[in-house]
Amino acid sequence: MKKKFCHGGSQKVKNIETAEQALQNPEYKKALVELLYQLADDDFFHAYRGAEWLGLAPHIEEDVAFSSINQDTMGHAAMYYGLLEELGEGKADDLAHARKSVDRRNAVLNELVNGSGTYLEEPRYDWAFTVVRHYFYDVYKKLKLESLKLSSYRPLAEAAVKINMEQYYHVMHWKVWFQQLSMSEGEGRNRMLDAIEKVWGEFADVLSYGPLSSEMSRHGLLMDEESFTEKWKVHMKQVFESIDLTFPGGCAMKSGSGRQGIHTDDLEQALDTLGEVYRLDTEAVW
């Protein structure tokens, strides 16, 4: 038995099929797997870069709050990798730690280092960049979850409902930081403006659905890319107006298209660190 829903934004009516029926369609499964890799890899590296601030955040209360947010986000990645495992893509741990950079589908923005140095050696990280990256990404993620809650793949829709309950608080957390620093004077505001320019220069990659964009929307996995991008821009225009800044319009993709496996050296560094323990014994159960 099939049900129908009206997909937010594009207002196109799609059929919802059971998971068993949907996965009998190779084109559907291919689009679904691609989407899940994007969602999983995005949150995986976003959480990792956030976790590198452990003990380095501006004050102890933020250290605790940021750590909790990163733990949530890594849990979201684990949920998506778990869905991929259920689809026969391999063990979730292998998908998270063993895939090469060219196979990753995260947006480049989420892999970029926090600043110069490393966590263990002279970590000169940029808090302004972190605030802007996390706020803009979490706003994007919140809007995307609203669409995913209506996904034709029921396990993904159910996961989106669960994740969205935590995402509300993540957005509110970064909104406070973003507004306070952006509306400050002198160096604080200037550094935020530089960070906004840097993040905006990579955000087209975040918004991209990749090479299977049309298939994802045609099968009702989520809102079509054009409608979603417009929805995000409308929301972000309000954000910019709230801090008395001119909305910059279209964003860019300066460092490559992560959705198509084109990444920076920063991803290789992240993979080396994240997979260090995993590589000691790939058959271990954690």
Salt bridges, closest charged atoms under 4 A:
GLU27 OE1 - ARG218 NH2 2.96
GLU27 OE1 - HIS219 NE2 2.91
GLU34 OE2 - ARG105 NE 3.60
ASP41 OD2 - ARG99 NH2 2.77
ASP41 OD1 - ARG104 NH1 3.67
ASP42 OD2 - ARG259 NH2 2.91
ASP43 OD2 - LYS141 NZ 2.97
GLU52 OE1 - ARG49 NH1 2.96
GLU61 OE1 - HIS59 ND1 3.26
GLU62 OE2 - HIS173 NE2 2.93
ASP72 OD2 - HIS170 NE2 2.97
GLU111 OE1 - HIS263 ND1 2.71
GLU122 OE1 - ARG124 NH2 3.88
ASP126 OD1 - ARG191 NH2 3.59
GLU146 OE2 - LYS142 NZ 2.97
GLU146 OE1 - LYS149 NZ 3.13
GLU166 OE1 - HIS76 NE2 2.60
GLU187 OE2 - ARG191 NH1 3.58
GLU283 OE1 - LYS91 NZ 3.97
